[in-house]
Amino acid sequence: MKLGFIFLISLLLFANACKKANESNSYSSKNNLDTTDKTYKEVIPVSKLKFDIQLNPDSIKITHYATLRTTFGDIKIALYGEDAPKTVKNFVSLARQGYFDNTLIHRVAKNFLIQMGDGNTKYISKRNEWGKGGKSIYSGYFKDEINLNSILYKVGYTYGTVAMANSGPNKNLSQFFICLDEAIELDKKYTIFGKVVEGFDVIDKIEMQEIIPFKFDSLDGIPKNPIKINKVLISENKSFKKSNQK
């Protein structure tokens, strides 16, 4: 009887330990994309399917390509200049001005996103301001370009999607993020303006880097070792340009 009781207690303790281990390994990150406040929103991603939109020329038109030359390799992004003309114009203009050169990827949220585009990250002296800065060609914030009837928002924030980070509705500057998973629960309040077409291995490698966690979340923080965007190169999509000249 005594041995049976001890066995039962041991079994219960083992089951409880397993439960805690499973809970600690589950994704429970509270994320947000705001560039000022720290009000985190829970996002529930599905498995990393590397889902890709079939880029139908009649539905999603690629106007430009951007190549992010990072210390981990190149990431090539197709830009949707018809769906998000002001956003793409801002991004392309800033890139050509060299604004993104030598900036850092200042945030890696595991299974969620990598975030960049803040000029403050060029300066170690402004470390406390990383993720709070930015610039636009419009002398301040510019409006969201979100059409919920568009295929972009019907599909949503899939793996490789490139969208603007902001500090609230219609408060866009230069910060943007790349989705690392299918963030199906993410509110559709961040302008989608592109998608990664090459360099998925690079963004996967970046996601695996060790981070200094924010106090809110052990899976979300600043890369421990700097990940630099050396330069952003822009090229026009010649096929799109030719079709518009006809």
N, C-alpha and C positions, 0 to 999 in steps of 0.2 A: 504493500500500500504506500509506504513511504517512498520507495523507489519510483513508483508510478507517479506520485505527486511531483517529485523532483524532475522527472522526465517531462511532465506536462508544463511545468514552469519554464524549463529550458526551451521547449518547443515554442512557447509563446514569446519568449525573449528573442529567439531566432527569427520568428515571423515578423516581429516588430522591427528588428534591425534591417531585414530585407526591404520592408516597406519604406523605411527612412532612406535607404540607399537608392531605391527607385525614384523616390520623390526628389532627392538631390540631383539625380541625373536627368530629370525631366526638364523640358524647356519652360521656364517661368519668367523669362525676361520681360521687364516693363520698359517699353521703349517709346520715345517720341522723337519727332523730327524738328521740333521747334529750335530756333537758334538763340533763344533768350531764356525762357523759363525752363523749369525742370519738372513739369507735371507729366509724369510718365503714363503711357497708355499700354495696356497689355495687348500683345499681338500673338495670335496663335497661328504659326506657320504649318503648312502641311509638309510632307516629305519633299526633299529637294529633287524635283523631277526634271530640272533644266528645260522647262516648257518654253517653247518658242512660238511667237506669232508668225503665221505665214504672211509675209509682207506683200499683200495684194496692192499693186500700183494704183488701183481704183479706190482703195480704202485708207492706206497709210503711205504717204509719199515721203521718201527720204530726200531731203534737200542738200544735206552736207554730211560729211564724216569727220569725226574728231578722233585723233589718236593721242591718248594720254601716255606719255613716255615716263614711266615710273621706275624707281630703283629695283622693282621686281619684274619689270618687263612692260611690254606695250599692251594697252587696252584700247581696242577700236570700237567706237560708238557711232551708230547711225542716228542722225538727228532728224526730227519730224518738224520741219519748218513750216508746213502748211497747217498742221494741227496746233502748233504752239509757236506762231511767228515771232511774237515779242520775246519770248523766252529764248528761242534759238538765236535770234538776232543779238540778244544780250550776251549769251554764252560765246557765240562766234566772235563778236567784237572784243570782248574781254580777253579771249584766247589770243587773238591777233595782236592785242596791245601788250601781251606778255603778263597779264595779271595773275594767271595761274602758275606761271613759272616759279619753281622752287618753293611752292606751297606744300603742305603736308596733308596726308590723310589723317585727320585728327580724331576720327572715331571709328572703331570697329565693334559692331554689335553682332555677336556670334549668331549664326542662323537667321540673320535679319538684314543687315546692311553695312556698307562702308560709306562714310560721309567725308566730304572735302569741299574745297572752294572758298576757304576763308583766308584772306590775305594776311590776317594777324599771325598765321602759323609760320610765316617767313622769319619771325622774330622770337627767339627764346625768351626775351624779356617780356613778351606779351602772352606768356603761357596761360595765365589766368583768364585771358580773353579769348583763347582758342574756342571756336564754335559759336562765338557771339558776334563776329564781324562779317564783313562782306561789302560788296560794291555793285552798282549797276550803271549802265550807260544812260539811265533815265534820271539821273540826279536824285536818287532815292529809291524807295520801294516801287515795284510795279505789280500789276494785277495778275491774279491767277488766270490760267487759260485752261479751264476744265469743262469739257463737254461730256456729260454723263451718258449721252446717247452714242458717243463714239466707241468704236471697237476697242480703243485703248483702255477705256474705263470699264467696258463690259468684261474684258479679260482681266484688267486690274494690274496690281503690282507683282509681276511675275519675276522669276529669276533672271537677272540681267537688265531689268527695267531701270532706266535713268530718270530721276524726277527731282524737282526742286525741294529743298528744305526751306522752311520759312519760320517766321516768329508770329504767325497768325494769318487769318484770311487776307489775301492781297498784299502780303508783306514779303515779297521775294527780292533777293539781292543777287548773290553769286553762289551761295552754298547749294550743293546738290548731293544726291546719294545714289548708290547702285544697290539694288536688291540682291541679297544673297540667298533668298528662298522665296517661296510663294506666300507672300504676306496677305493672305485672303481676307483677314479681318482689318487691315489697315484702312482707315477712313479715306475716302476719295477726295482729299483736300490738298493734295500735292501735285502740281502740274507735271504730267509725264511729257518729256520732250525727247526721249531717245531710248535706245536699247543697245546693249553690248552685242557685237556681232563677232568679235575676235578677242581672245585673251581671257577666256573663262578660267583657264588654268592659273592666270595671274591673280584674278580676284579670289579664287579658291585659296591660293597660297597666302594672300593677304589676310583672309579670314582666319587662317591657322596661326597667325602670329600672336605671341604673348601680349597681353594688354595690362595696363594699370587700371583696374576697375573703378568706375564711378561708385560713389557710396550707395547708390540706389540698386546696383545690379552687378553681380560678379561676372556676368557674361558681356558686359557693355563698358567700353572704356577707351582710353588713349593707347595707341600702340607703344609698347615699352621701348622698342627701337624705332627711330623715325622712318617713315615710309614717305619718300618724297616724290612729288610730281615734278620732274625736271622741266618738262615743256608740254604744251598742248598744241598739236598741229591740226590745222583745219584744211579740208579740201571740199570742193563743191561736187555734188553728184552730177556728173555730166549727162547721164541718162535723163534725169529730171529736167535739167536745163534745156536739153534738146526737145523734149516733149512739150515744153512750154513755149518754145519758139515756133512751133508748127502752126 
